[in-house]
Amino acid sequence: MQNCSTFRTLKIHLKITMAKKSSRKSKKVKQKNGGYYLRMTIISLTSCLVVFTAGNYFIKPQIPCANSKTCQTDLTQQIDNNATGTYDGHTVVPPKIDLANALPQNVLGANTGSGDKHIYVDLSTQKLYAYDGNNLYFQTLISSGKWDPSPVGNFHIWEKLVATRMAGGSGADAYDLPNVPYVMYFYEDFGLHGAYWHNNFGHSMSHGCINERIVDAKTLYEWADVGTAVSICNSFSEPNNCQQTNPISD
């Protein structure tokens, strides 16, 4: 009987000892888990900050593109008189470009001095105004950005091309347009140019550029110079009241 009593006593003592150890271990685990999660939170936040900072430093922001797949392919003169194009899922036939007759009297791309020449585009009425000083030289309907907005701001023509190829978009919105005539770039690859693939001038139709009828684009191309001022306005009233919201500049 004494052995049984001793055994029971030892068993109870063992249970009490194990309970105390388990309690101490549980407290340590809780304390360890609390510190662990705090450290992991700090490490995660630090890692995110490092990745964000490195990304902003090493990765350059995407350059806005108006009409090219790479922001580069439509910045050089290109004549494709035997090619056909695609727009809005349809095949379109570009105009033939006779480079000898298409060139204006002044040298292509030469900076002849813009003087007081100024081109205004009114996005609210889809109209373009060309001023020589205070005198209105030219006025016509245009088509500005529909799928992508035309940039609002004050710019200058930085390149003139008799014709080039413009391509971009994807899926049903994909387009490939050779012989885009009388192109004048004013901001990045946003430009004024003729459009042969639609006849809906007076309404937004472009991917950011300013579309004109070919005859109007030719008139403006022959008049304007590299360096001529271009203002894209949310609204415009003659002779030079250009209202702009959050404008950018070149």
NORLINTA-V903439 format. One record per residue. N is the residue number from 1. PHI is phi as a letter, one per 20 degrees, with the letter a starting at -180 (none if undefined). Layout:
[[N PHI] [N PHI]]
This chain:
[[1 none] [2 f] [3 f] [4 f] [5 f] [6 f] [7 f] [8 f] [9 f] [10 f] [11 f] [12 f] [13 f] [14 f] [15 f] [16 f] [17 f] [18 f] [19 f] [20 f] [21 f] [22 f] [23 f] [24 f] [25 f] [26 f] [27 f] [28 f] [29 f] [30 f] [31 f] [32 f] [33 f] [34 f] [35 f] [36 f] [37 f] [38 f] [39 f] [40 f] [41 f] [42 f] [43 f] [44 f] [45 f] [46 f] [47 f] [48 f] [49 f] [50 f] [51 f] [52 f] [53 f] [54 f] [55 f] [56 f] [57 e] [58 e] [59 e] [60 f] [61 f] [62 f] [63 f] [64 f] [65 d] [66 e] [67 b] [68 c] [69 f] [70 c] [71 m] [72 c] [73 f] [74 d] [75 d] [76 c] [77 f] [78 b] [79 d] [80 c] [81 f] [82 d] [83 e] [84 d] [85 c] [86 c] [87 b] [88 l] [89 m] [90 d] [91 e] [92 c] [93 d] [94 f] [95 f] [96 f] [97 d] [98 e] [99 g] [100 f] [101 e] [102 e] [103 f] [104 f] [105 f] [106 f] [107 f] [108 g] [109 n] [110 f] [111 e] [112 e] [113 n] [114 f] [115 l] [116 e] [117 f] [118 b] [119 d] [120 d] [121 d] [122 e] [123 f] [124 f] [125 d] [126 l] [127 c] [128 d] [129 c] [130 d] [131 d] [132 d] [133 m] [134 e] [135 e] [136 f] [137 e] [138 b] [139 b] [140 a] [141 e] [142 c] [143 c] [144 e] [145 f] [146 d] [147 f] [148 c] [149 f] [150 f] [151 f] [152 e] [153 r] [154 d] [155 c] [156 b] [157 f] [158 d] [159 b] [160 c] [161 c] [162 g] [163 a] [164 b] [165 d] [166 c] [167 b] [168 r] [169 m] [170 b] [171 m] [172 f] [173 e] [174 f] [175 b] [176 b] [177 c] [178 f] [179 l] [180 f] [181 e] [182 l] [183 e] [184 c] [185 f] [186 c] [187 b] [188 l] [189 d] [190 e] [191 b] [192 e] [193 a] [194 f] [195 c] [196 d] [197 e] [198 b] [199 c] [200 d] [201 f] [202 o] [203 c] [204 f] [205 b] [206 d] [207 e] [208 p] [209 f] [210 d] [211 e] [212 c] [213 f] [214 g] [215 f] [216 f] [217 f] [218 f] [219 f] [220 f] [221 f] [222 f] [223 e] [224 e] [225 c] [226 f] [227 o] [228 f] [229 f] [230 c] [231 d] [232 e] [233 d] [234 f] [235 b] [236 b] [237 c] [238 f] [239 e] [240 b] [241 e] [242 d] [243 e] [244 c] [245 d] [246 l] [247 f] [248 d] [249 b] [250 e]]
